[in-house]
């Protein structure tokens, strides 16, 4: 996730992994059958790849994930890599206090405390609540919270726990860095909402999952083309003024709300620029019969470019010269690779379809 100076946090997908349930592996041909791996193992693999880029970015790697990844198989490998994890904590999670000071006696020192900590009991106590103001969702927001240190087997050490009193009930979050502040934890949790927006746009705007392919690895390739198209569109629009990206709204007088450009707005603006460049390239200088014929071919291809969201008319990804040029392809025997879903995430991870 990256923070835009005007539009706030934006999730940029770069890499994904295909998760197939073990019982469904038999439905995939042996030639294209991937080895089985759990979602936690795939997530660790993605974070390892992301950590490899740390030499190019002088900043620590933080991962924000939903509660499905708050397990030892995911937390311990990341802590071993020096990655900080922020996630949601179950309300019935059993944690312990900090271990006491070493007594000097023989034997290994305690790793977990003796005192048992139950988040539900801590949240039920009226004392200990504090009110603070944090920058969440692009504005200053007041939160009532409790924070304390705890130990537990999933993380294998000390973590920072934050209980937040919400209108619909309290929620618990944790960070594997016990020195993290409440703002350090609640900020990424709020920014993670941009990941949900990214999932929606990748599926509904870019059209991920609508391609008809013949085996699982082709499905993985088509999915990554959609992810990279999304990221390239956001990169193209990064330094452009909002007025340029939402110019089409002038044709709709009822749509004059001063809101930030959506991904569909950015995609539409880039497509218009690419098409304008195509037409300008043909009309520049002398125009002969061959150039006119080429221009006519490109204009006739516009409906195919505009039909990228219709799964019945589209089966091929964009061409190399134009990331929005979806060409019609009729397959007499279309097969959609099934039995799996793509594990999402890089700096942010989610568990869902």
N, C-alpha and C positions, 0 to 999 in steps of 0.2 A: 504494500500500500504506500502511496505517495501523497503528500499534501500539496494541493494547488493553492497558490496565494489568494485566489478569489473564490474558488469553488469547493474548497475543503478537501477531505481525503477522497482519493480515487483508487480503486483496486485495479491493478494491471496484471492480468493473467499471463504467465510465461510458459509454464510447464504443467503437465497433468499426467496422471497414471490411471490406467484402466483397472478397476476392481471387478473381479468375477467371483461369485460365490463358488465354493468348492463343489457344491452339488450341481452347478450349472456348467462346469468345465467340460463335461462329456458332450454337451450340445455343440461345442466348437470343434471343428476338424482338427485332427492331430497335427497337421502341418502348420496351422496357425494358432494352436492352443498355447496360451501364455502359462507360465508356471504360477502356481497358487501363491498368493501373498495376502496377508490381512490388511485392512485399511490402515492400521497403526504402522505396519512395516512399510507400506507404500508412502505414508506421510513422513516417516523418518528418512526415507530415500530422497524425497523432495527437499527436505530441510538440509540434508547433506549437500545436495546440489546447490542450494541457495547459499549455504555457508562458504562454498568454494569461491564465491564472488566477493567475499569480504575484503580481500586484498585490494579490490578496486574501489571500495566504499569505506571510508574511515569512520565506521560506526558499528556498534555492537548489533548483533542479530537478535531481534525479538520476534517471537511467534505468538500470535493470538489465535486461540482455537476454541471451539465449543466444548461442552462438557463430555462429549463422546471420546475425546482425546486425552482426558485427564486420568490416564492410566499409566502404570509403571512401564509398560512396553514402549510407550511413546516418550514419557517424561525423562526416564533415566538416560537413554541414549543422547537426548538433546542436552541435558545437563552436563553429560560427559564431554560434549562438544563445545561447551561454553555458551550455549544458546539459552536465553531467558524465555520462559513460557508464561503466558497469562491465559487463564481459562476459568471456566465456571466450576464451582465446587458444589457437590451434591449436598442437599440439606441434611441428609442422614449420614454424612461422611463421618467416620470415626478418626479423630486426630488426637495427638498427644502434645503436651507442652514441651518446652525446650528441656534437653537433658541438663542435669545439674553439673556443677564443676567437678572435675576428676578428683576422686578421693585419694589417689595415690596407691590404692590397693592393687593387687595382682589381677590380671584379666583385662579384657578389652573394655574400654570406656563405653558408657551408654550412648547409643545412637538416637534413641527416642526417649522422651520424658516419661515420668511415671504418671503424672496427672492426666486424666482423660478429658478431652475437649469435645463437646458436642455442639456444633453450630446452632442447632435449634434452641438449646438451652441458653446459649449466649445471646441469641436474638430475643428471647423471651424476657430477659432481664431488663428492667427499665433504666438501670444505671449504666453509665459508660457510653452513652450515645453522644456523638459530636456532630455539629453542623458545619459544613464547609461549602465554599463556592468553587466550582470547577468549570473549565471550558469544555463543554460537551455538545456535540451536534452543532457546532458553530456559534454557540452563545453561552453566556455565563449561566450556570445552573446550580441551584442549591441542592445538596444531598445530605441526608442524615445517615451517619455511618458509624461503625465500630471497626477497629483494626487491631490485630494481635498476631503474634508469631506462633507457629505450630509445627509439629513434625508428623510425618506419616510415611508408610511404606511405599506408596506410589512414587513419590518424589525422592525417597531415600535420604531425606535431610530436612533442613529448616525451610519453611515457606512463610510468606506473608499472606494473611487472610484478611479480606475486607467484607464486612456485612453491610449491605445497603438497604435502608428502609424505603421501599417503594409503595405507591398508593395501593397496589394489589397484593402487597406482602413483601417480605424481605427476600433478598437474593444474596448469594455468597460467591465471591470471586477469590482467586489466589494468584500469587506470582512466585516463581521459583527463586527469585532474588529477594531475600528477606529485608534488604536495605531499600527496596523500592517504596516510594511514597504512594499515598492513596491516589493522587493525580496520575502517577505513572501507570496505575492499574486501570482506573476508570476511563482514562483517555483512550487506550487501545480498544477497550471493550465497546465504547461508543463508536469509534472509527470502524469497527468491524461491520457495521451496518452497510458500509459501502460495498462490502463483498456480496451481500445479498442483492444489491442493485446490479452488481456486475453479473451475477448468475442470471438474473432476469433478462438483462439486455443481451447477453451472449446467446441465450436461447430464443428470445422473442424478436430481437432486432437483427442480430447477425444470422440466426437460423441454425445454431448448433443442434445436432441431433436429427436434422431433417434430411441429411444426405443418405442416399441409398447406395450401399457398397456391398462387396461380396465376402469380406472376411474381417476378423476383429482388428487386425493391424491397420487395414484401410480406414476403419472407423476411427481409430486413434489418430491417424494422420489427418483425416478430415476435421476432427474435433480441434486439433492443434492449429490448423489453418484458421478456423473461426476464432480461436483465442488470440492468435497473433494479429488477425485483422482488427479485432477490438482494440488491442494495445496500440497498433500503428495509428488507428484513427484518433485515439486519445493523445498520442504523441504529436500528430499533425496539428491538432487543435489547441495544444497546450498554450502557446503564446499568441493566439489569435483573439481579437476582441469579441465579446459576446454578441455585439450587434452584427458582426459578419456571419456568425454561426446561426443566428435566428432570423436572418433577413426574410426567410420565406413566410414568417408570421405576419408580415405586412399584408399578405393576401387574405388574412383572416382577421377582420377587425375585432372579433370577439375574443381573440387570443392575444391579449396585450398585457398579460400578467408579467411583472418584472421578476422572472425566476431564472435560475442558471440554466445554461443549455444542457439538454439531455444528450445521451449518446446518439439517439436517433437524429437529433439536430446536427450534431457534428458529422455524422455519417452522411447525411443528406447534403451538407455544405461541401464536403470533400468530393462527393460524387458529382455535384454540379460543377465544381472546379475542374475535375478530370474530363468531364464531357465537354466543357467549354474549351479546354486545351486541345481536345481531339478535333473539334470543329475549327478552331483557330489555325491549327496546323495545316488543315486542308485548304482553307481560304487564303492563307498567307501567300502572297505573290501571285503568279499566274495560275489560273485554274483551267485545266484541260478536261477532256472527257474522262480520263482515267481517275483524276482526282475527284470529279463529281460523282463517279460511280462508287469510289471508296467512301465518300461522305454519305451517299445514300445507304450503303451497306451498314455504316455505323449508326445512322439514324434508325434503320429498320431493326437494329439490334437492341435499341433502347427498351422495348417491352421485356426482353429477356433479362436485361439488367434490373429492371424494376420488379421482377417476379421472384427475387431471391428469397422471399419469405413464404412462398408457396411450395410445400414439399412435393406436390404432385407434378410440378413443372420444373423442378430444379433437382439435379442429382450430382452436379460437379461443382467443386469449389471455384473461387475466383481465379482468373488467369494471372500470370505473373506480371503483366504490364498494367493491370487494373484490378485492384483488390475487390472491386464491386461488380466486375463483369461476370455475372453468372450466365452461362450459356445453356440453352435447352438441350437435353439429351434424353432420348427415349430408349429405355432399356427393356427388351422384351421379357426379361426374367429378373426383375429387381429383387434383391435380397437385402434386408436390413440386418446388419450384424447385431445380435442380441445377446442376452445373458449377462450383461455387464453394465457397469456405470463408471464414470470417470471420477477418480479421486481428485478433489480440488484442493488447491491451496498453494501458497508459497510462504509469504509472511503471515497469511491468515488461512486457517483450515476450517473446513466445515464437514459435517457428516449428514448426508441426505442424498436424495435422488438427483 
